Amino acid sequence: MTDGSASVAPLSRRERYRATRLATIVAAVVNSLLAVTQIVSGWLFQSQALIADGVHTLSDLVSDGVVLVAARKASASPDRDHPYGHGRIETLATVVVGVMLAIAALGIGWFAVQRLLDWELMTGPAPAALAFAVLTLVAKEGLYQYTVRVARRIGSPLLHANAWHHRSDAISSLVVLVGIGGAVAGWPWLDAVAALVVALFILRMAWRLVFKSAAELIDTALEPEQVATIRDAIAGVPGVKSAHMLRTRRLGNEAAADVHIQVAPKISVSEGHQIADEVYRAVMASLPALRDVTVHVDPENDEEQLRSVGLPLRPEITECLRAAWHDAPELAAVEQVGLHYLGGRVHVTVTLRLDDEQAGAELNRRAVELAELLRQRSDFQDQLGQILILFRARTSDGRP
C-alpha cells in the first residue's frame, strides 16, 4: 500500500504507536460525543436521518478500537515466532476497516432504497435538526483532516484507512444535511438519492482499501520506482557485477527484500561476504521503510548458468585425491585444496610445498602429470573442470 506512506522520515515502532494511539483516542472521544448528540437530537426533532447517522457513528467506535489494538500489536518488536515483526497485523486490520466501510455503505444504500420506495410516507424533521447536521459535518471533516495528517506523518496505511472512514462519515453527514434541508423544503426524496451516491463512493473506497491490503498479504512487490531505487543502490557497490532474483514485499508500513548478487568467481569467501555487507548497508540506506534485506552471493548468474546440483563436495574430492595420489610423494606436500563450483563443474586447485632443488620445468611437467592422474582416477571426470597444481617456495629458514 502506498496511500499516506510516501516521503516520511523513519520513526521507531514505539513512536508510530504513540501517534496512532493519540489519533485514535481523539477520534473515539469525538465519535462518542457525536453519537450521543445525533441520536438525542434526532429523537427530539423527529429526524430519522440524524438517528441513522448517529448509529453509523457508533460503528466508528468499533473501527477506532480495531485501529488501537492493531497499532499496539504491530508496534511489538520481532520475536522468535515472528522474525519479520508484526507489521502484517496492521495490514489485516486495514482489511477489517475496509470491510466495515463496505458494510456501512451497503447499509446506507439499503436504507436509501427503502426510503425511495416509501417516500410518500416520509415526514419532515424540525428545522432545528439542520443545526445539529451542520455540527456533525464540521466535526467529522475536522476529524478526517487531523487523522490524515498524522497518517501521512508516520506513514501508516491503517491510520490512513481510518481517516478515510472519517471522511466517508463526513460525506454521509453531508447527505443528512441535504436530506434534512430537502425535507424541510418539501423534497424528502433528495435525502435518499444523495445517500445512494454516497454509498457508492464509500463502497469504492472500501474496495480500494481491501484490494491493496490483500495484495500486501499475498506478498505483492514494492512499487516499480522503489525496486529501481534498490537496484541502483546495489549497482553502486564496488565488486558487484550484476544483481538478479530481486524480491520485495511489504510488512505493514515496513518492507523486506532479498537479492542475489554476482561477484568475481574466484574471490575469497571473506571478500564476497564483505561485498554482501556493503550491499546490505547501501540498500537499507536507499529506502527508509526497509527493515530486512537478505543478500545471497553468487560466483555466476545462476539464472543463466548450470546450477552445481549433485556435484561432489570437499570430503568426497579430498578422499578421491588421497586415493589417486596414494603412491605419489607429493601427497605429503599438499598444503591446500581449493574448490570452485562454476559452470556445472568442480574446478580444483591444489597447493604443494616446493623444495628448492626442484627445477621449474620439472615442476611444470609434474604438475601436468598429477592433474591428469587425478582426472583419470576420479569418479566424476565429466564434472571436473580446470585442475591447477601450485607449488609454494620455501624461504632460507625453512618456512613456507
N, C-alpha and C positions, 0 to 999 in steps of 0.2 A: 504494500500500500504506500502511496506517496502523498495523499492528502494531508496537509498540515505538517509534514515532516521534512520539508526541504530547507536547506540553509540554516540549520540550527547549530549552536555550539554544543559540544558534547557535555552532557550532565551525568552525574552519578545516578544509580538506581534510586538511592535514598532521596536525592533532590527531586527527581521526577515524581516519586511517590508523594512527597510532601506537597508539591504543587498541584498534583492531581487530587489529593485528598482535600486541600483547601477549596479548590474549584467545585468539587462535588458537594462538600458541606454547604457552601454558599447556595448552590443550586437546590439542595434539599430543603434548606430553610425557606428560600423564596417560593418553591413549589408548595410547601406545606401551607404557608400563609395564603398563597393564591387559591389553592384548592378550597380552603375554608371560605374565603371571600366569595369565590364564584358560586359555590353551592348555596350558601346562605342568601346572597343577593339574587340568584336565580329563583330561589323559592319565594323570596319576598316580593319580587317584581314580575313573577309569572313568566320567566324566560327559560324554556326547555333547553335552548341552545347554551345558555350560561351554565346550567346544571350539567349538561353533557360535557362541556369543556372542562368543568371542574373535575368530573370523573376522569377525563383524559389526563388532567394534570396529576391526579393521584397516581396514574400509571407511571408518570415520570419519576416518582419517588422510588419505585421499584427499579427503574433504569439507573438512577443515581446509586442505589445500593449495589447493583451489579458492577458498576464502574469502580466504586470504592473498594469492594472486595477483590476485584480483579487486579486493580492497581497495587494493592498491598501484596498479593501473591506474586505478581510479576516482578516486583522490586527485590524479591529474595535473590541471594547470590546463588551461583551454580553449586550443585551438590553431587554426590555420587550417583544418585538416581536420575539427575537432570544436569548432565555435564555441560549442556549448552545454555543453561539458565532456564528461566520460567517465562520468557517473553511471549510464548505462544498462548499463555493464559489470557493475555491482553487481546490477542487476535481472536481467540474463541469468544471472549466477552463482547468484542465488536460484532461478531455474528449474532449474538444474543440481542444486542441493542438493535441491530438491523431487523431481526425477526419481530421485535416489539414494535418497531416503526411500521412494519408491514401489517401487523395485526391492527394497530391503531388506524392505519389508512383504510383497511377493509371495513373496520367498524364505522368510521366516518362516512365511507361510501354507502354502506348498507343503511345507515340512519338517514342519509340524504335521499336515497331511493324511496324509502318508506314514506318520508315526508312529501316527496313529489307525488306519490300515488294517492296520498290522503290530504292534499294541500287545501281542499275545501274546508276541512275540519280544523285547520290551523287557527290559533288565537294569537293575537299580537301581544307582546310584552309591554310593560310600562316604559315610557321614555327614559326613566331613571336608570334602566338597565344599560343604556348606552354608555354612561359614565364608567360603570364597572367593566364594560367590554374594552373601553379605551385604556383603563388602568391595567388590565390584564395584558393587552397588546404591548404596551410600553415596557412592562416588567419582563415579558417573555423575550422581546427583542434585545433588551439590555442584558439579559442573562446569556443570550446567544453571543453577543459581541464580547462579553467578558470571557466566556468559556473558550471561544475560538482563538482569542489572543493568547491565552495560557497554553492551549493545544499547540499552536504554532511555535511558541517559545521553547517548549520542552520536546517537541517532535513526537506527540502522542496521537496515533491514529484512533485509539479508543476514546480519548477525550474529544478529539475532533468529531467523531461519530456522535458523541453525546451532545456536542454543540449544535450539530445539525438537527438533533432531536428537539432541542430548544427552538431552533428556527422553524421547524415544522409546527411546533406548538404556537409560535407567534403567528404563523400564517393561518392556522386553524382559528386563532383568536380574531384575526382579521376577518375571516369568514363569519364568525359570530357577530362581529361588529356590523358587517354589511347586512347580514341576515336580520339583526335586530332593527337596523335602520330601515331596511326594506319593509319589514313587518309593520313598523310604526307608520311608514309612508303608505302602506296599503298593498305592498307586493311581497307577501311572505315566501313565495316560491324562489326569490333570489337567494335566500339562505341555502336552500337545497342544491341549486345549480352551482353556486360557488363552492359548496362543500365537496361536490363531486370533483371539481377541478383540483382542489387542494389534496383530496385523497389520491388522485393520480400522481401529483407531484411528490407526495410523501412516499408513495409506493415505489416511484422511480429512485428516490434517494435510498430507500431500504434495499433495493436490488443492487445498487452500486456498492453499498457497504458490505453486503453479504457476499457478493461476487468477488470483490477484491480480497476480502479476508479469507474466503475459501481458497482462492488462488495461492495465498500465502501458506495456508495449512497444507497444501499439496506441494510445497517447496518450489513455487514459481520463482524464476530467476529475478535478479535486480533489473532495474531499467537499463536499456542499452547504453545510455551515456555513462551510467555508473560502472558497468562492465568495461567500457572503453577506458575509463579512468584507471581501473585496476590494471588493465593490460599495459597502459602507458607507464605506470609505476614499475611494473615488472621489467619492461624493456629497458628502463633506465639503470638497471643494476648491472655493473660490470661482471662479466663471466657468464651471463645468461645468453645462450644462443637463440632460444625461442621458448615460447610458452604454449601449452596445449592442455586440453581437457580441463579448462577453467569452468568451475561450477559455483554458483552463488545461490543463496536462499535467505529469506528474511526470518527473523526470530522476534516477532513483535516490532518494536521500534529499532531493534538492532539487526545485524546481518552477519552471515558467516560465508566463508569462501574456501575452496580448495583448488589447487592448481598443480600441474606437472610442469617443471622447467627442464630444459635440455641444456647440459653443460658439456665441456670438452670431455671426450670419452675416457681419457686415461689420467685424469687428475686424481689427487688423493681423496679419500673419504672425508678427511677433515676440511679440505678446501671446498668440496661440494656442500658440506654442512654449513660452512661459513657463508657461502653464496646464498643458501636457502634462508639463513638467518637474516641476511640483508634484504632479501625479497620480502620476508615476513614484515620487517620494520617499514619498508617502503610502502607496501600495500596497506598496512594498518594506518599509516600517516595519510594516505590518499583519501580515505573515506572515514570520517569520524564515527559513522554508525557501525563500522565493523568491530566485532568483539572476538572473532576467532578466524584464523587463517591457517590452513594446513598446506605445506609446501612439500611436494614429492620431487626428488631429484632423479632425472633420467640421463644416462650417458648417450642416448639416442632417442629419436622420436618414436615412441612405442606405438603410435597410431599408424606409422608407415612401415617400420622395420618388423622383422620377425621377432616375436617375443621369445625369450630364453626359457621356455617352458620345457621341463624334462631334462635339461642339461645337468650333467654331474656337478655336485658341489665339492668343496675343498677336501673333505675327508676321503671321498672316492678318488679324486685326482691324485692326492698325495700318496695314497696307498698304491695306485697304479704306477706312480713314479718310483716308489721303492721297489716294486716288483720288476719294473722294466730295467732299473739300474742296479739290481741286486749284485751283479758281478762287475760293476764299474766302480773304480776307486773314487770317482767324482761324487758318488752318493754321499760320502762322508763330508764333502766340501760344500754341500748345499746350505746356503745361508737363508735364502728367502724364496718363496714361490708366490708369484703374483698372478692373479686371475682377472681377466676382463671378459665379461659376457656381452658380446657385441654381434649384431647381425645374425643371431641364432646360433652362434658358435662360442666355444670357450678358447680364449687366447691365453697361453701360458707363458709366463716369464720366470726363468729360474736363475737366481744369482748364486754363483760359486766363488769360493775363496781362490785367489790367484797366487800361485807360487812364483817366485822371482825367476827361477831358471827356465820356466816355460816360455818359449818364443811366441810372438803374436800370431805368426802364420799357423803354427801348430795348434794354438788355441782356437783359431777360427775353424780349422779343419775339424777339430774335436767337437766344437760346438755344433757343427752341422751334423756330425755323426750321432751325437747324443739326442739332438732334436728328432732325427729320423728314427732312432731307436725307440724313443718314446711314442712317436706316431705309429710305428709298425706294431708295437706290443700293446697298444691301448685297446680298450674295448669299445671306444667311441671315436673311431678315426674320422667319420663323417662330420662329427660335431667339433672337431679340433680346428682352430684357425691357426694364426701365427704362433710359433713356438720360438721364444727368444731366450738364448742362453747368455748370461752375463757373467764375467769374471771380475772380481774385485781385487785390486793390488794391495799387497801388504807394505807397511812402512818399514824403515830400518829397525825399529824397535819391536817388530813383530806384530804390531797392532794393525787391524784392517782399516 
